Amino acid sequence: MPLSPSEASARVRDGSLMLIDVRPAEERALAAVPVAYEVLDDGWLDELMALPRDSALAFLCHHGVRSAQAAAHFAARGFSATHNVTGGIDAWSEQLDPAVPRY
C-alpha cells in the first residue's frame, strides 16, 4: 500500500509505524530521514521476520522501486500492513523536508 512521505513521517513519530530503509549503507551515508528508522543490515532481517505479522511496516529507498519490492516481499510472507513510501527519500526531500539531501 502506498504511503506519502508526510504520512510515513507522522506515523513513525506517533509510534504506529516502523520505517525500514532498504538502501545500502553507502546510499544512507548520502542522505537520511530525520525520524527513527531501521535498516536490513547486520542481521536485522531476522529480527524483522520475527515481528508479529500485523506490525505496520513502511519501506523506504531512493525513488520507491526497491522499497515497493521489499513491501511486496514482506506481504508475501504474511505481513498484513506493509507500505511503500512513494517516491522514496527523494520525494521526502522534495515534498516534506528540503534539509534531507537529494542525490
Secondary structure as a PSIPRED ss2 file (coil, helix, strand):
# PSIPRED VFORMAT (PSIPRED V4.0)

   1 M C   1.000  0.000  0.000
   2 P E   0.000  0.000  1.000
   3 L E   0.000  0.000  1.000
   4 S C   1.000  0.000  0.000
   5 P H   0.000  1.000  0.000
   6 S H   0.000  1.000  0.000
   7 E H   0.000  1.000  0.000
   8 A H   0.000  1.000  0.000
   9 S H   0.000  1.000  0.000
  10 A H   0.000  1.000  0.000
  11 R H   0.000  1.000  0.000
  12 V H   0.000  1.000  0.000
  13 R H   0.000  1.000  0.000
  14 D C   1.000  0.000  0.000
  15 G C   1.000  0.000  0.000
  16 S C   1.000  0.000  0.000
  17 L C   1.000  0.000  0.000
  18 M E   0.000  0.000  1.000
  19 L E   0.000  0.000  1.000
  20 I E   0.000  0.000  1.000
  21 D E   0.000  0.000  1.000
  22 V C   1.000  0.000  0.000
  23 R C   1.000  0.000  0.000
  24 P C   1.000  0.000  0.000
  25 A H   0.000  1.000  0.000
  26 E H   0.000  1.000  0.000
  27 E H   0.000  1.000  0.000
  28 R H   0.000  1.000  0.000
  29 A C   1.000  0.000  0.000
  30 L C   1.000  0.000  0.000
  31 A C   1.000  0.000  0.000
  32 A C   1.000  0.000  0.000
  33 V C   1.000  0.000  0.000
  34 P C   1.000  0.000  0.000
  35 V C   1.000  0.000  0.000
  36 A C   1.000  0.000  0.000
  37 Y C   1.000  0.000  0.000
  38 E E   0.000  0.000  1.000
  39 V E   0.000  0.000  1.000
  40 L C   1.000  0.000  0.000
  41 D C   1.000  0.000  0.000
  42 D C   1.000  0.000  0.000
  43 G C   1.000  0.000  0.000
  44 W H   0.000  1.000  0.000
  45 L H   0.000  1.000  0.000
  46 D H   0.000  1.000  0.000
  47 E H   0.000  1.000  0.000
  48 L H   0.000  1.000  0.000
  49 M H   0.000  1.000  0.000
  50 A C   1.000  0.000  0.000
  51 L C   1.000  0.000  0.000
  52 P C   1.000  0.000  0.000
  53 R C   1.000  0.000  0.000
  54 D C   1.000  0.000  0.000
  55 S C   1.000  0.000  0.000
  56 A E   0.000  0.000  1.000
  57 L E   0.000  0.000  1.000
  58 A E   0.000  0.000  1.000
  59 F E   0.000  0.000  1.000
  60 L E   0.000  0.000  1.000
  61 C C   1.000  0.000  0.000
  62 H C   1.000  0.000  0.000
  63 H C   1.000  0.000  0.000
  64 G C   1.000  0.000  0.000
  65 V H   0.000  1.000  0.000
  66 R H   0.000  1.000  0.000
  67 S H   0.000  1.000  0.000
  68 A H   0.000  1.000  0.000
  69 Q H   0.000  1.000  0.000
  70 A H   0.000  1.000  0.000
  71 A H   0.000  1.000  0.000
  72 A H   0.000  1.000  0.000
  73 H H   0.000  1.000  0.000
  74 F H   0.000  1.000  0.000
  75 A H   0.000  1.000  0.000
  76 A H   0.000  1.000  0.000
  77 R C   1.000  0.000  0.000
  78 G C   1.000  0.000  0.000
  79 F C   1.000  0.000  0.000
  80 S C   1.000  0.000  0.000
  81 A E   0.000  0.000  1.000
  82 T E   0.000  0.000  1.000
  83 H E   0.000  0.000  1.000
  84 N E   0.000  0.000  1.000
  85 V E   0.000  0.000  1.000
  86 T C   1.000  0.000  0.000
  87 G C   1.000  0.000  0.000
  88 G H   0.000  1.000  0.000
  89 I H   0.000  1.000  0.000
  90 D H   0.000  1.000  0.000
  91 A H   0.000  1.000  0.000
  92 W H   0.000  1.000  0.000
  93 S H   0.000  1.000  0.000
  94 E H   0.000  1.000  0.000
  95 Q H   0.000  1.000  0.000
  96 L H   0.000  1.000  0.000
  97 D C   1.000  0.000  0.000
  98 P C   1.000  0.000  0.000
  99 A C   1.000  0.000  0.000
 100 V C   1.000  0.000  0.000
 101 P C   1.000  0.000  0.000
 102 R C   1.000  0.000  0.000
 103 Y C   1.000  0.000  0.000
